[in-house]
């Protein structure tokens, strides 16, 4: 009897030990399975989606652990990529052409959003806005573009000429107009131009995003048109980069990062209050700003287009027929830099460093990741 009791106690003891061992292994296992990816994050709201994804654990759902490191600009991020200090950095694809001659291994693998801060601000009741004209034209984009910018003929612009005359010129070209067809009130800086416009000077204002946001909070001002309606010069994208070796050796990671991006974009549109506070908090700490969640929502509504997986198919990856096709923008900035003597003609081709459309198409074929992106939030 004593022997049976002793054996029973030993069995219980071994069971407890093995159970504890299993528990300890399970507790430690997840950390061992995560692959740390160091991501350089720029100090603008455009670049905060991965912050939101990390906050709610989307990265860990796919076996990654995003280590988010603030960087002030693209150049510092690219330098860190080259030295191997980080795996991914963020920035605009439109600044990359000038970087490629020195860093030909750089690859742009993800479109994060389209910045839509290139707008002309007008006075409410004095001008028709693009969306209204587009409806009047039955959805004819080209006709609506010409009509909206025809309204600028003979009008007065309140701007800082050095910074924004080129943008005004690009707008006017859409209506077969030139700078000779308008009057420019030139101010020493953008803030002074904005203040003058707020006081009632001029018919239109073109300037910085902070001033635009400020104006559109006031009664009597409207965003008339801009961005892709301007033409290639009005397109500006925010993206993610990695080095060629990292992409080739970690294709599964690149596809997972793309999937994480498109799932967090769903949260931003469908459940913004769940993740925007963390994104705004990270931004405020890294950029020494004081943005609010309400201001972030305003940026999403009016100034930054975070394309969903579905909308990306017909916009940024919609081909030459799409006014927001990524290659239209990159080709424009390559040509601009060639004309300015910053690049030798033909030295840089968009297809040599932008792989984001290829990655996007590969993602669409990955049924498991697509199902994960689209599963209920």
Steps between C-alpha positions, in 0.01 A plus 500: 500500500781736593677406176193582292458831681869580445471418130186719473680793663796457264262493201332820618838664557625409152171620348533836675865536395428422134195726505709785638770433243242514226359821642842662514578395145167646381563825687841545344414362158318797344787741567741258337279467192469873428735647242600853599478750215650842565296771331605865465190718540491860374343783708184547293153351538537340154752254645323380815296193384762248619482669842129420516562146377759436771273649766227241441738211425441451128872447449511220757204328338729442202809411703669840484593753767532851361757710681400859415785752492437873430703660219488866394510451121557263208875561477569397859277196457675389181841538668380271779379250240838499328685436826253230602382688809139457388318267261234736364475876475220727389497797269364626170571313180518840332828588674663165422616571140771732635612233748525210253835600336670471841281213629393288201398209725214698656154355432158658553270212592185655646273797439376633835282789387457796268565841651230737372625833629552664160176697480372840399280661764221733390217700648171322554228610261751659262623183329386147418694211651631210294266231636193704405633566151588132458137409569383766254730351235361152555824369648718620211825560692688687227208731425452573871871579542494754216180657630613537860829667407336724240351681797848630588518719189548865595504427874747599771714253697632570848818292531866480583623515141829320556332191644172478313519679164586168330191333647278787381655475154426126484138563595458766232642276227197272537280781365749617236586799720836641611623719784437797271127431533493552878629744761745386766516674837843394624568480876825447688389164638206264497364608839478863384327395177246296696435785744437738209258256339314460829472882516329501160784558255495304174264244352706186557771369732752222438734407784598265781286232660488662848365823351248311287374309803469827690304668219259215443401511866377854441165579336510637148788295356492193275754261349438556130723235344851360499718192524443261207286761321812719470674224308817305584638793700205474738566137592701417811518156660628367832670161488715235665853404386739213557831390352497252212677226699248524782209478254647198322586316821176588681225499236260343750564790739444758226166341412403486868585869542277579203222290652540670840478836325175424322338352810588801717364728227167325550518584870581863417186526288265269692616525863718811518450564872663167577837585349526873424579598863815283497604631158453861606682442830802348324506789252474766769787349697730454200423832330439718807155593369158508664269349241162377623300199385242738355771668291623161382149414384484832316827420322361163394181656373650790306874473452631142510356207306579166664402264219335173599598173335201526268532869412873456429413281201343791312701791638869473585522170305234585243737549209543801276124561483495576873575865592669370817720232342834492686715486184354826366640677806839328505560554128413869544752551781770308313447727198495810721835405655646429158387842377660662808828320436479292818475173306659394175232429236403132510719424800204416727191302398194457721490127438852454632418592859119500544377144560182586693261408216671162459474440877134608494419252224682222685300583812173470306597143408569401862159368605600451864618860546205642306258308721682634806475857374130464431391303807263683739661770714 
